[in-house]
Amino acid sequence: MQLNEEKDKKLKEKKYIQKRVTICLILTFVILCGFIAKLFMWQIVEGEEYKDIARRSTAYTVKADATRGEILDCNGEGLAVNKTGYEIVIDKLYVDSEKLDKTILKLVSLMNKGQEVWIDNLPIKLVDGKFEFINSNKSEIKTLKSQDFLNLTNKATAEECVDLLAERYAIKDAKSKNQLRSLVSVHYNMEKNYFSNSTPYIFAKDISDNMVAIISENMQGVRGVEVQTYLTRYNPEGNTAPHILGALGMINQEEYEQKAEENKEYGYNDSIGKFGLELAYEDMLKGVGGEKIVQKDSEGNVTNEVQTVNAKPGKTLYLTIDKNLQKVANKALETQVKAAKANGEREALYKGKNQGEDCETGAVVMLNVKDFSVLAAASYPTYDLNKYSKYGQYYVSLAKDENAPMYNRAFIGSFAPGSVFKPCVACGALQEGIISPSTYISCTKYYNYYPTNPVACMGTHGSINLNTAITKSCNYYFAETGRLLGINTMYLYAEHFGLGEKTGLEVAESKGFLAGRDSTSWMDGNTVQAAIGQSDNAFTPVQLATYVATIANNGTRYKTHLIKEIRNYERTKVIEKNSVKKPEVVDSVGVSGENLKIVQNAMRSVVSDPGGTAYSVFGNYKVDVAAKTGTAENAGSDHTVFICYAPFDKPEVAVAVVLEHGAYGRYSMGVAKSLLDEYFK
């Protein structure tokens, strides 16, 4: 009996437990169903609403550009400085996305009425109601059709591209093809520049004060559109040194990826140095951008802004360039090139062609002999950096100009040196014992040791020594001297003087071409041509200036340079400096002081001797000058080359001038004289 009661009791307890478990399972299932239903409501039924709230109820990090460092001349005068400009910015944090297209069209209309330019990189134009590719912009067309954008074949038409872009950007507000193209272009640029909550879009840059007023008046109450100030690059005298300073441009995809690999922070709207010092010193000039956190509420309103990282400005570059000397160099080149051309046109009337009538271009470099700092370096024709930087019709005209104004002839152009190469040959021959000051060679006008490579002299000089050979620039004397010296020894000495070698400049420069060493083939007869500065010899004006400065400096070659010092943006602290007292030694020519003095005295005779080739211009000059003239044969009129240094006893400056097709040496000498006049005034 008692046993049955215990069994009943256990059975009841078991049933009670099972009942409780069942109730708990049912409650759990009901609660779970409630959660599932709520999640369904949140994610499916009300998903878009909550996504929108989440999007707008957050904080965004917005970056600010750093102030770019400035570039000054040796006296602190501005060459590339900052000035305030105005830009129109569309900020996604503030803009009403549903009204974005109408906002864009309104901005385009206002800019068009004011005849001002907005950023428009779409490689498609509208012609007679049809869309056509802008064929001059092939790289942009390639990008547009690439997998990153439309993923189209090369055969795709402009019409097809516009249609797909309109679909891609869900454009509905366009009432004409003009409006459609404008909207497509802006959205295309926005996508390329990663328009987002943290990256505003620059719709137009460098707008006028008048346009600022128009935008401010007509866009009141339109959220997300703002006229902002920014610092833009300005060159106080845009045509003074454009080839050296360089220019800025919007960063492209390749540059952006490269900087990212280098762990350098760049925004998609950032400008970057494209060439010259702006490129070479990009990292120092750019500075570090700032950051702020912008918070928005669920209604999309900005509730708070907090500056988290302060921007740091870039460094200031002080150049060795003297702006006054640079301006004189520019003017002297222009004057003498035009004079050579005008004279050539007159002479050609009764002497025939190749009298200088084709002279259009030239270059000059002046160095400080004490440290090989560049005091002036000009290339003609030149151009205006301020106009160039707008990349408009002016840029197109420069690109089409057959005289290539954007080409830096002073640092990149390589030219046959002609007879200015002879002092180098003389130094090598003296040092190797091939000749001495008392070695006489009889000039009979035509040197025919190698019948296949005859050398004609400008005169019949008779029996002459080295001093007279340099003074009168005797080709016969140096053809024979060069033959005895040999091409291998000749170019080894040329290398020591910096010919056919980069000089050390901080910007792009050419290595030039050294006969024998760089030639693909060589015959013994070529040596006599090389010895008078012909054959394959081709050097840059900055190399020629370095060469003559090395002669003036008794054989020590320093590093040629453009940077005097680098300071902080406020210009209160020197960060780096090139010392005038301790310049960087690159090489020693290996020529004794005695032999160098022989050549130096001969170069002085070029100017002081009435029979010297530079006597007519510098014979009675107020400062003693040592020099060498050169004429280089080529297609058309001869190039004229001139190198010099002064004062002769205590050299301070060295100059090299090349006038392409100048024909007569007085014009290249005239450029050097103008620079010496300015320096010694």
C-alpha positions in Angstrom: 0.0 0.0 0.0 2.7 2.4 1.0 4.7 1.4 -2.1 1.7 2.3 -4.4 1.4 5.6 -2.7 5.0 6.4 -3.4 4.6 5.4 -7.1 1.6 7.7 -7.4 3.4 10.5 -5.9 6.4 10.2 -8.2 4.1 9.9 -11.2 2.3 13.1 -10.2 5.6 14.9 -9.8 6.8 13.7 -13.2 3.6 14.9 -14.8 3.9 18.3 -13.0 7.5 18.7 -14.3 6.5 17.7 -17.8 3.7 20.3 -17.6 6.0 23.0 -16.5 8.5 22.2 -19.2 5.7 22.3 -21.8 4.5 25.6 -20.5 8.1 27.0 -20.6 8.6 25.8 -24.1 5.4 27.3 -25.2 6.3 30.7 -23.5 9.7 30.6 -25.1 8.2 29.9 -28.5 5.8 32.7 -28.1 8.5 35.2 -27.0 10.8 34.0 -29.9 7.9 34.5 -32.4 7.5 38.0 -31.0 11.2 38.8 -31.5 11.1 37.4 -35.0 8.0 39.4 -35.8 9.7 42.6 -34.4 12.9 41.9 -36.3 10.8 41.4 -39.4 9.1 44.7 -38.8 12.4 46.5 -38.2 14.4 44.9 -41.1 11.8 44.2 -43.8 8.7 46.4 -43.2 10.4 49.4 -41.7 14.0 48.6 -42.8 14.5 51.6 -45.1 13.2 54.0 -42.5 15.6 52.7 -39.9 18.5 52.6 -42.3 17.9 56.2 -43.1 17.9 57.0 -39.4 21.1 55.1 -38.9 22.7 56.8 -41.8 21.8 60.2 -40.5 22.3 59.5 -36.8 26.0 59.2 -36.8 29.4 60.9 -36.8 31.6 61.5 -39.8 35.3 62.3 -40.1 35.9 65.2 -42.5 39.4 66.1 -43.6 40.7 69.6 -44.3 43.6 70.5 -46.6 46.9 71.7 -45.2 48.3 75.1 -46.3 50.9 74.5 -49.0 54.4 75.8 -48.4 55.7 78.7 -50.5 58.6 79.1 -52.9 60.8 82.2 -52.6 63.9 83.5 -54.3 67.2 83.9 -52.5 66.1 87.3 -51.1 62.8 86.1 -49.9 60.7 87.5 -52.7 57.7 85.3 -53.7 57.9 83.1 -56.8 55.1 80.6 -55.9 52.9 81.8 -53.1 49.4 81.3 -51.7 46.5 83.6 -52.3 42.8 83.3 -51.3 40.5 81.9 -53.9 36.8 80.9 -54.0 35.3 77.5 -54.8 31.8 76.1 -54.9 31.4 73.0 -52.8 28.6 70.5 -52.6 28.6 68.8 -49.2 26.7 65.5 -49.0 26.4 65.8 -45.2 24.1 68.8 -45.7 22.6 68.4 -49.2 19.0 67.2 -49.7 19.6 64.1 -51.8 16.2 64.3 -53.4 16.9 67.7 -54.8 20.5 67.2 -55.7 20.0 67.2 -59.5 17.9 70.3 -59.4 20.6 71.9 -57.3 23.3 70.9 -59.9 21.2 72.3 -62.8 20.7 75.6 -61.0 24.5 75.9 -60.4 25.3 75.1 -64.0 22.8 77.7 -65.2 24.3 80.4 -63.0 27.8 79.6 -64.0 26.9 79.6 -67.7 25.2 82.9 -67.4 28.2 84.3 -65.7 30.4 82.8 -68.4 32.5 81.0 -65.8 33.8 77.4 -65.9 32.7 74.5 -63.7 34.7 71.3 -63.4 33.7 69.3 -66.4 35.8 66.2 -67.3 33.3 64.2 -69.2 35.0 63.3 -72.5 31.7 63.7 -74.4 30.3 66.8 -76.1 27.0 67.7 -77.6 27.2 68.6 -81.3 24.0 69.4 -83.3 21.9 67.4 -80.9 24.1 64.4 -80.9 26.6 63.2 -78.3 30.2 62.7 -79.6 33.5 61.8 -77.9 36.1 64.4 -77.4 38.9 62.5 -79.2 41.7 64.6 -77.7 40.8 63.1 -74.3 41.5 59.5 -75.1 42.6 58.5 -71.6 39.3 59.8 -70.1 37.3 57.9 -72.7 39.3 54.7 -71.8 38.4 55.3 -68.1 34.8 55.9 -68.9 34.5 52.6 -70.8 36.6 50.6 -68.3 35.3 47.9 -66.0 35.3 50.4 -63.1 32.6 52.4 -64.8 30.6 51.2 -67.8 32.4 48.0 -68.8 31.9 48.7 -72.5 33.8 47.7 -75.5 35.9 50.2 -77.5 33.2 50.3 -80.1 30.6 51.7 -77.7 29.3 55.1 -78.9 29.0 58.3 -76.9 25.2 58.1 -77.0 25.4 54.6 -75.4 27.7 55.9 -72.7 25.4 58.8 -71.8 22.4 56.6 -71.7 24.1 54.1 -69.3 25.4 56.9 -67.2 22.0 58.5 -66.9 20.6 55.1 -65.8 23.6 54.6 -63.4 22.9 57.9 -61.7 19.1 57.6 -61.9 18.8 61.0 -63.6 15.2 62.1 -64.0 15.2 65.9 -63.9 16.9 66.6 -67.3 14.6 68.4 -69.7 17.1 68.6 -72.5 20.2 66.9 -73.8 22.3 69.8 -72.6 20.9 69.4 -69.1 21.4 65.6 -69.3 25.0 66.0 -70.3 25.6 68.5 -67.4 24.1 66.1 -64.8 25.9 63.1 -66.2 29.2 65.0 -66.1 28.8 66.2 -62.5 27.7 62.8 -61.3 30.6 61.2 -63.2 33.1 63.5 -61.6 31.5 63.0 -58.2 31.9 59.2 -58.5 35.5 59.6 -59.7 36.3 61.9 -56.7 34.5 59.6 -54.2 31.8 62.1 -53.3 30.6 61.0 -49.8 29.7 62.2 -46.4 33.4 62.6 -45.6 34.4 63.9 -49.0 32.7 67.0 -50.3 32.6 67.6 -54.1 34.3 70.7 -55.5 31.9 71.9 -58.3 34.0 74.9 -59.4 37.3 76.4 -58.4 38.8 79.9 -58.7 35.5 81.7 -59.3 35.3 85.5 -59.5 34.1 87.9 -56.9 31.1 88.6 -59.1 30.2 84.9 -59.2 30.6 84.6 -55.4 27.9 87.3 -55.1 25.6 85.6 -57.7 25.9 82.2 -56.0 25.3 83.7 -52.5 22.2 85.6 -53.7 20.6 82.8 -55.8 21.4 79.7 -53.6 20.2 81.0 -50.3 18.2 78.4 -48.5 19.7 75.6 -50.6 21.2 73.1 -48.2 24.7 71.6 -49.0 25.9 74.3 -51.4 28.5 76.7 -50.1 31.1 79.1 -51.4 34.3 78.5 -49.5 37.6 80.2 -49.4 40.8 78.2 -50.1 44.4 79.0 -50.7 45.4 78.7 -54.3 48.8 78.8 -55.9 49.8 82.1 -57.4 53.0 83.2 -59.2 53.5 87.0 -58.7 55.3 87.0 -62.0 54.1 84.0 -63.8 56.6 84.0 -66.7 59.7 84.5 -64.6 60.8 80.9 -63.9 58.0 78.5 -64.9 60.2 75.7 -66.0 61.9 75.6 -62.6 58.9 76.2 -60.3 56.5 73.8 -62.0 52.8 73.7 -61.5 50.0 71.9 -59.5 47.2 69.9 -60.8 44.4 67.7 -59.5 45.7 64.3 -58.3 44.9 61.4 -60.7 44.1 57.8 -59.8 47.7 56.6 -60.5 49.2 59.3 -58.3 46.6 58.7 -55.5 47.4 54.9 -55.5 51.2 55.6 -55.5 50.8 58.0 -52.5 48.7 55.5 -50.7 51.4 52.9 -51.1 53.9 55.4 -49.6 51.5 55.9 -46.7 51.0 59.5 -47.7 47.5 60.9 -46.9 45.8 62.5 -49.9 42.2 63.3 -50.6 40.5 62.8 -54.0 40.1 66.6 -54.4 43.8 67.4 -53.5 46.2 69.1 -55.8 49.7 67.7 -56.3 52.9 68.9 -57.9 53.1 67.9 -61.6 56.7 68.9 -62.5 59.5 71.2 -61.4 60.1 72.0 -57.8 56.4 71.6 -57.0 56.8 67.9 -57.9 60.4 67.5 -56.5 59.5 68.9 -53.1 55.8 67.8 -53.0 56.2 66.0 -49.6 57.7 69.0 -48.0 55.4 71.6 -49.6 52.1 69.8 -49.0 52.0 69.7 -45.2 49.6 67.6 -43.2 45.8 68.1 -43.4 43.5 68.5 -40.4 40.5 66.5 -39.3 37.1 67.3 -37.7 34.3 65.1 -36.5 30.8 66.2 -37.7 27.8 64.7 -35.9 24.2 64.6 -37.3 20.9 63.7 -35.7 18.2 61.4 -37.0 16.7 64.3 -39.0 20.0 64.9 -40.8 20.8 68.1 -39.0 24.4 68.8 -38.0 24.5 68.9 -34.2 28.2 69.2 -33.4 31.6 69.8 -35.0 34.8 68.9 -33.1 38.3 69.6 -34.5 40.4 66.5 -33.7 43.6 67.1 -35.7 45.0 70.5 -36.4 46.4 71.1 -39.9 50.2 71.6 -40.3 51.4 73.9 -43.1 54.1 72.8 -45.5 57.7 74.0 -45.5 59.0 77.2 -47.3 61.6 76.8 -50.0 64.3 79.5 -50.4 65.9 79.2 -53.8 69.3 80.2 -55.0 67.6 82.0 -57.9 67.8 85.8 -57.8 64.5 87.1 -59.2 66.1 90.2 -60.7 68.8 88.2 -62.5 66.2 85.7 -63.7 64.1 88.5 -65.2 67.2 89.9 -66.9 68.0 86.4 -68.3 64.5 86.1 -69.7 64.5 89.6 -71.3 68.1 89.1 -72.7 67.2 85.8 -74.3 64.1 87.3 -75.9 66.0 90.4 -77.1 68.9 88.5 -78.6 66.9 85.7 -80.2 64.7 88.3 -82.0 67.8 90.3 -83.0 69.5 87.2 -84.4 66.4 86.3 -86.3 66.0 89.8 -87.7 69.6 90.0 -88.7 69.4 86.6 -90.3 66.4 87.7 -92.4 68.4 90.7 -93.7 71.6 88.7 -94.3 69.6 85.9 -96.1 68.5 88.4 -98.8 72.0 88.6 -100.3 73.9 85.7 -98.6 71.4 82.9 -98.9 69.9 80.7 -96.2 71.2 79.8 -92.8 72.2 83.3 -91.5 70.1 83.0 -88.4 66.6 83.7 -89.9 65.5 80.4 -88.2 66.6 81.5 -84.7 63.6 81.1 -82.4 64.8 79.6 -79.2 67.6 79.6 -76.6 68.7 79.1 -73.0 71.1 80.5 -70.4 72.3 79.5 -67.0 74.3 81.5 -64.5 76.0 79.9 -61.5 77.8 81.1 -58.4 81.3 79.8 -58.8 81.7 79.5 -55.0 79.1 76.8 -54.5 77.6 76.1 -58.0 74.2 77.5 -56.9 72.0 78.5 -59.8 71.5 82.3 -59.8 69.4 82.3 -63.0 68.3 79.7 -65.5 66.0 80.8 -68.4 64.6 79.1 -71.4 63.1 81.0 -74.4 60.3 81.1 -75.3 58.8 81.0 -71.9 55.2 81.0 -70.7 52.9 82.2 -67.9 52.4 79.7 -65.1 49.2 81.5 -63.8 47.5 81.0 -67.2 49.0 77.5 -67.7 47.6 76.3 -64.4 44.0 76.8 -65.6 44.6 74.1 -68.2 42.3 75.9 -70.7 42.9 77.3 -74.2 46.2 78.8 -73.2 47.6 75.4 -72.3 46.3 74.0 -75.6 48.1 76.8 -77.5 51.4 76.1 -75.6 51.1 72.4 -76.5 50.6 73.2 -80.2 53.4 75.8 -80.4 56.2 74.3 -82.6 58.8 76.2 -80.5 57.7 74.2 -77.4 57.6 76.9 -74.8 57.0 74.3 -72.0 60.3 72.6 -72.9 63.1 73.4 -70.4 66.0 74.0 -72.7 68.3 75.1 -69.8 68.1 71.8 -68.0 66.7 69.3 -70.5 67.8 70.5 -73.9 71.0 68.9 -75.2 73.0 70.8 -77.8 76.3 70.3 -79.7 78.8 72.5 -77.8 81.1 73.5 -80.7 84.4 75.1 -79.8 83.5 75.7 -76.1 84.5 72.0 -75.7 88.1 72.9 -76.6 89.3 74.0 -73.1 88.3 70.5 -71.9 90.4 68.9 -74.6 93.3 71.3 -73.8 93.2 70.4 -70.1 93.3 66.6 -70.9 96.1 67.0 -73.5 98.3 69.2 -71.2 97.8 66.8 -68.3 98.6 63.7 -70.4 101.7 65.4 -71.8 100.3 65.3 -75.4 101.1 69.0 -75.8 102.7 71.8 -73.8 102.3 75.6 -74.0 105.2 75.7 -76.4 103.8 73.0 -78.7 103.2 74.5 -82.2 101.0 73.1 -84.9 100.7 74.5 -88.3 97.2 75.3 -89.4 96.7 75.1 -93.2 92.9 75.5 -92.9 91.9 72.0 -93.9 92.8 69.1 -91.6 92.7 65.8 -93.7 94.4 63.2 -91.5 91.3 61.2 -91.9 90.0 61.8 -95.4 86.5 60.6 -94.5 86.4 63.1 -91.6 87.9 66.3 -92.9 87.9 69.3 -90.6 87.7 72.9 -91.9 89.1 75.8 -89.9 87.6 79.2 -89.9 91.0 80.7 -91.0 94.5 79.8 -92.0 96.4 80.4 -88.8 99.8 79.1 -89.7 102.1 77.8 -86.9 100.4 78.5 -83.6 100.6 77.4 -79.9 97.8 76.5 -77.5 97.1 80.0 -76.3 96.5 81.3 -79.9 94.6 78.1 -80.8 92.0 78.8 -78.0 92.1 82.6 -78.6 91.3 82.2 -82.3 89.4 79.0 -81.9 91.5 77.0 -84.4 89.8 73.8 -85.4 93.0 72.4 -87.1 95.0 72.6 -83.8 92.4 70.8 -81.8 91.6 68.2 -84.4 95.3 67.1 -84.3 95.4 67.4 -80.5 92.3 65.4 -80.1 93.6 62.7 -82.5 96.8 62.4 -80.3 94.7 62.4 -77.1 92.3 59.7 -78.2 88.6 59.5 -77.6 88.7 57.4 -74.5 91.0 59.7 -72.6 89.1 62.7 -74.0 85.7 61.6 -72.6 87.2 60.6 -69.2 88.3 64.2 -68.7 84.9 65.5 -70.0 83.2 63.3 -67.4 85.3 64.9 -64.6 84.2 68.4 -65.8 80.5 67.3 -65.6 79.9 66.9 -69.4 77.6 64.1 -70.2 76.8 63.8 -66.4 73.8 65.0 -64.4 74.8 68.0 -62.4 72.8 67.3 -59.2 69.9 69.6 -59.7 66.8 69.0 -57.6 64.5 69.0 -60.7 64.5 66.9 -63.9 67.6 67.3 -66.0 69.1 65.5 -69.0 72.3 63.6 -68.9 73.3 64.8 -72.3 75.4 62.7 -74.7 79.2 62.2 -74.7 80.8 61.3 -77.9 82.6 57.9 -77.9 81.3 56.8 -74.5 77.6 57.0 -75.5 78.0 56.4 -79.2 76.6 53.2 -80.7 79.5 52.9 -83.1 82.9 54.7 -83.4 85.6 55.2 -85.9 89.0 56.8 -85.3 88.1 59.6 -87.7 85.2 60.6 -85.5 87.6 61.6 -82.8 88.8 64.7 -84.6 85.2 65.9 -84.9 84.5 65.2 -81.2 87.6 67.2 -80.3 86.1 70.4 -81.8 82.8 69.9 -80.1 81.0 68.1 -82.9 80.3 64.4 -83.6 77.9 63.0 -81.0 78.6 65.5 -78.3 75.5 67.2 -76.9 75.3 68.9 -73.5 72.7 70.9 -71.6 73.3 74.6 -70.8 73.4 73.8 -67.1 76.2 71.2 -67.8 78.1 73.8 -69.8 77.7 76.3 -66.9 78.9 73.7 -64.4 81.9 72.9 -66.7 83.1 76.5 -67.0 82.5 77.1 -63.3 84.8 74.0 -62.6 87.5 75.6 -64.8 87.1 78.9 -62.9 87.1 76.9 -59.6 90.6 75.4 -60.3 89.2 72.0 -61.1 86.9 71.3 -58.2 83.3 70.5 -59.3 80.6 71.1 -56.7 77.0 69.8 -56.8 74.9 72.2 -58.9 71.7 73.1 -57.0 68.6 75.3 -56.8 67.8 75.1 -53.0 69.4 77.7 -50.7 67.5 76.6 -47.6 64.3 75.1 -46.3 62.4 76.8 -43.5 59.1 76.3 -41.6 56.1 77.9 -43.1 56.4 80.9 -40.8 60.0 81.3 -42.0 61.4 81.5 -38.5 63.3 78.2 -38.3 65.9 76.8 -40.8 65.3 73.1 -41.3 67.9 72.3 -44.1 70.5 74.5 -45.7 73.1 74.3 -48.4 76.2 75.9 -47.0 78.1 78.4 -49.3 81.2 77.8 -47.2 81.0 74.0 -47.3 79.5 73.1 -50.7 79.1 69.4 -51.7 82.1 68.3 -53.7 81.2 66.0 -56.6 84.5 65.5 -58.4 88.0 66.8 -59.1 89.1 67.0 -62.7 92.6 65.7 -62.1 94.3 68.5 -63.9 97.2 70.3 -62.2 96.9 73.9 -61.1 99.7 74.8 -63.5 97.9 73.3 -66.5 94.5 74.8 -65.5 96.2 78.2 -65.3 97.4 77.8 -68.9 93.9 77.2 -70.1 92.4 79.9 -67.9 94.9 82.4 -69.4 94.0 81.4 -72.9 90.3 81.9 -72.1 91.2 85.3 -70.9 92.9 86.0 -74.2 89.7 85.1 -76.0 88.4 88.4 -74.5 91.5 90.6 -74.1 93.4 89.8 -77.3 92.2 92.0 -80.3 92.2 88.8 -82.3 90.1 86.9 -79.8 86.7 85.7 -80.8 85.0 87.5 -77.9 87.0 90.7 -78.0 84.4 92.7 -80.0 81.9 92.4 -77.1 84.0 92.1 -74.0 87.4 93.6 -75.0 86.8 96.8 -73.0 84.3 95.4 -70.4 84.5 96.9 -66.9 85.2 93.5 -65.3 87.9 91.1 -66.6 86.2 88.1 -68.2 87.5 84.7 -69.3 85.5 83.1 -72.1 85.2 80.7 -75.0 82.9 81.0 -78.0 81.4 78.1 -80.0 79.6 77.5 -83.2 77.9 74.1 -83.7 76.9 72.9 -87.1 73.5 71.3 -87.6 70.5 71.4 -89.9 69.7 75.0 -90.6 71.7 77.9 -89.2 74.5 77.1 -86.8 73.9 77.1 -83.1 76.0 79.6 -81.2 77.3 78.8 -77.8 79.1 81.0 -75.3 80.7 80.2 -71.9 82.5 82.6 -69.5 83.3 83.4 -65.9 84.2 86.7 -64.1 86.0 88.3 -62.6 89.0 86.5 -64.0 91.3 86.8 -60.9 88.6 86.1 -58.3 85.8 84.3 -60.1 82.3 84.8 -58.7 79.9 83.8 -61.5 79.9 81.5 -64.5 77.5 81.8 -67.5 76.6 79.4 -70.4 74.4 80.5 -73.3 73.0 78.5 -76.2 71.1 80.2 -79.1 69.6 77.6 -81.4 70.3 78.7 -85.0 71.8 81.9 -83.7 74.4 81.9 -86.5 76.5 84.8 -85.1 78.2 84.6 -81.7 77.6 88.3 -80.8 74.0 87.4 -79.9 74.8 84.6 -77.5 77.5 86.9 -76.0 74.9 89.6 -75.7 72.8 87.4 -73.4 75.8 86.8 -71.1 76.7 90.5 -71.1 73.3 91.5 -69.9 73.5 89.1 -67.0 77.0 90.3 -66.1 75.9 93.9 -66.3 73.1 93.2 -63.8 75.3 91.2 -61.5 78.2 93.7 -61.4 76.1 96.9 -61.5 
